């Protein structure tokens, strides 16, 4: 994420608003790609990077999960508002989402994985996500996964994760994994409390922190050469 230029706060604010507008446009929940902006020919192994300037298409040299994951994590930049990955089987989609969900990319960028079924691409949602369940149950289960994967306990208060940063990363990750809406900020606070995570009072910089927890360093994931 680019740091706003302190010399022109008005221009920086406009840029931030424009980025936010593009983010929410890219993050609308849908199982159907925007056909008017999507190239007509999509083959398994295709990756689309959507930006405000248009759509950039790349083809992975291999349909193996490791190759797709490598393309995703090496090609992404700050200009991409959303990334769409097209694969040929649900098994590949499952292995890919399991691998990419452990990366920083999945917490900061909209990533949609589509799987080809009977000639049509549909948004892949892991089988453990029951979209018929109440949102609160989905949020609770997803937060538990997020905590296990990305948070680490710490006794150093200077390493405590800011609440706003944690909320933004969780929301992006939750949308990517579940293809559903996300909890409100107050709702997120209640979810944290239910999991035993406490937030401290606002500091001098008006920032609140999640006590005793920090973002864990990323782990390297190998998925083999399965397709």
C-alpha positions, 0 to 999 in steps of 0.5 A: 500500500502506498503511503499518502504524500504528506505535502498534499493532504487533499490530493491524498484523501481523494486518492484514498477515496478512489482506491476505496471505491474501486475496492468495494466495486471489485469486492461485490459478491458474485459468482459470475465474472463481469462478462463485459470486462472479461476476455472471451476466451478463458482457459484453466490456468488463466489469471486476471488482474483487474485495475482501474485501467482495465484487465490484465490477463496472464497464463500460468505455464502450468496448471499445477497449484504451485505454478498458479500460486507462484504466478499470483504472489509474484505478479501482484502489485498495488495497482490490482484491485482484484485478482481472478484465477480460473482452474479446471477442477474443484480439487485444484481449486481446493488445494489452491485456496488452501495454499493462497489463504495462508499468504499475505496476499489473501489478507490484503487483496480481493482474490476470487477462484473460479472452477470450470463445471460443465463449460461454465465457471462458478465461484469456488467456496470451500466445502467447509463453508456452509453458506446456508448457515447464519452469518454469525456462525460463518463469522465465528468459524472463519475468525477461529481459522484466521486466529489459528493461522495468522495471530501469535501470542505476545507479551510485548505490548509494542508488538500488539496488532492495531484493531483497525489493521486486524479488522481490515485484514480479516474482512478481506480474508473472510470475503476471499474464503467465504464469498460472503459479506463481513461483520461490522466493526462493532460486530467484529469487536464482539467476535473477538471478545467471544474468542477471548481477545481483549482490546485496549483503550485508545492511545495518544494516537487514537489507535486501539490495539488487540492486547497480547496478540500480534500478526504472525510472520508468514509461512512458506507453503508448498503444495506439490505439483498436483493439478 
